[in-house]
Amino acid sequence: MNTDVEFTPETAAYRQHRRMAWQMVRARYAEAIAAAVGAGQDDGPARTAGARAVRGDMRALMSELLVRAPVPGLLEFLSSGGLQWGAAGERIFERDEAVSVLIDRAHPRPTWTDLEFLDQDVAADDARWSAWSRVWLRALCAASPTVRAMLGEASARATGTGTSQAGSALRGWAPWLAGAAAMISITAAVVVTTKT
């Protein structure tokens, strides 16, 4: 970590702005849940509807944090289950502490990759979000031997560098990838790593 940037006013202001953005997305999520419950939906479907209502903003913010946090901060986020987002992204809102810690690790400029984060419109598109997620995972695995070791074979399947059997496994995930509410490649890798 570059300590020259860690404690600058620019970094402090950037992190404060990202915290406010996260709180605004969370508030809109809560409002969307309340509207869905008011329309007669049960809690689970209301949370899914709430997450879908803020999908683009949530993904755009997370893509920014995922390229601007240094690799050690990303490792901490991954190992805490921070990318287990649920089918529509609703579970990321239960991970407020993990997201807050990631914000506190992020910098105003990219720290480990030249990969651009997504704007809200692009992030809302499931196919483009899924493609970005795979590129991000490939870049992260290339940047860190620790990430490659942590994610192991699952990362090879997700990045398309594995065998044809790995390609078959990825095709089996297609329905969830099409939903693209979460980074399935990473979620599956973290779950596999956690269970073993």
N, C-alpha and C positions, 0 to 999 in steps of 0.2 A: 504494500500500500504506500502510496506517495504521501508522506506526511506534510509535504509542502502545500498540498491542496486540501488535506483533511480538515484543517482548522481555519480555513480562510473565511472571510465574510461571504464570499460568493457561494461557497459550499453550504454554509449555514442557511443562507437565503434560499438556495435551490431546494434543500431538504425541507424547509418550512413550506415552501410552495407545493412540493409534492405531497406533504402531509395534508395540506388543505385540499388538494385535488382528490386524494384518497377519501377524505371525510365527505367531500361533496358527492362522490360516486356512492359511498355508503348511504348517505342520506337519500339520494334518489332511489337506491335499491330498497330502502325501508319504505319509502312512499309508494313504490310500485307494488310491494308486498301488501301494504295496507289497502291499496286500490283493488288488488286481486281478491283479497279476503272479503272486502266490501262487496265484491261482485259474486260472492258465494263460493270461492275456491277454498279447498282445504289448505292447511299449512304447507305441505310438501309442494303441491302444484303452484301455490302462490309464491314460494321461494324461487322455484324454477322460472316462473313468469317474471319475477323481479329481476333475476339475473339476466334474463334475455333482454329486458328493457334497458339495461345499462351495459350490455355486452361490449359494444364498441369502445365506450369510454374506459371500461375496466381493462380490456385487452390492450388498448393504446397505452395506458399508464403502466401496466405490467410489462409491456414490451420495452418501454423506456427504462424501467428499473432493471430489467434483465440484461440490458446492454451497458448500463451505466454503473451498476454495482460491480466491484472487483470480484474476481473469481473466488476468493475465500468467503465473501459474503454470499455468493451464489451457492457455494457448497453448504453453508450453514442453512440457507433457505431450502435447498433440496433435501438435506438430511432431516429437516424438521417436518417434512411432508408438505411443504409450502405449495407444491404444485398439484396437490390432490384437490382439484377444483370442482369436481362433480360434473354431471352431464351437461349442465347449462352454465356452469361457473358459479353456482350458488354457494359451494363450500369454501371458496376463497374468502367470502365475507365472514366465515367462522374463523378464519386464520388472520384476524386483524393484527395480532401481535407479531406474527411472522412477516407480514407485509410491512408493518411499522419498522421492524428491525432491518428489513431490506432497504427501506427508504433511508434509514440512518447510516447505511453503508454506501449509498449511491453518491455519485459525483456529478457535477454539472456537465462534464464531458465524458465521452466513452473512456473506459479504463483498460479494456482488454481486446476490443474488437472494433472494426470499422462498420459493422452491421448497423443499419439505420433502424430506429424504432418506427412503429406504425402510427399513422394518424387514425382518428376515430373511424372514418368511413372505411378505410382499408381493413382495420382491425375487426370491424363488424362483419365483414365477409368471411364466411367459414372456410372457403377454399384458400383464400389468401392468408388467413391466420394460420391454417394448418401448414401451408408451405413455408411461411416465415418461421414457425416453430421448429420445423425440421432443419432449416438452415441454421437457426440459432443453436440447436443441439449439436449439429456438426461442428460449428465454430467453437463452442464451449469444449467439446471433446478434443478438438485440435489444440486448444489453448492450454489444457490442463491434463497431465497424466493422471492426476488424482481423480478427476471427473471420469476419465475413461475407465480407471480401475473400479470406481464406485458403481458406475452404470454397467460396466462389463458388456456381455453379449447383447443385452437389451439395447444398448446404445448402437451397436453395429446393425441390429435389425431396424431401428428407427431411422438411422442415417442412410440406409440402403447399401451399406458396405459389407453386409453379411452374405450368406449363401442363398441359394434359391429357396431353401426352407425358410430362411428369414423373410424373404419376400412374400412367401405364402402366409407367414404369421402377420405381416403388415397388412396384407389384403384382408385378413380376418378381422382386423381392427377398423376396416373401412367405414362401417356405420358410425362408429364413435368419432373417427377423424372427420367424417362429413359434418357431424354436429359441431366439431371443433370448439366446443365451449371450454375445453381444457387442453393442455398440451399432453395428449395421450401417450406419446412416445416417452416422455419424461416421467409421467405419472406411473406408467407400467414399469419402467425401470426402477423407480424408487420403491414401488411396492414389492417387486421381485427381490431387490436388494435388502429391503427391510425384513422380508419373510425368511430369507436364508441365513 
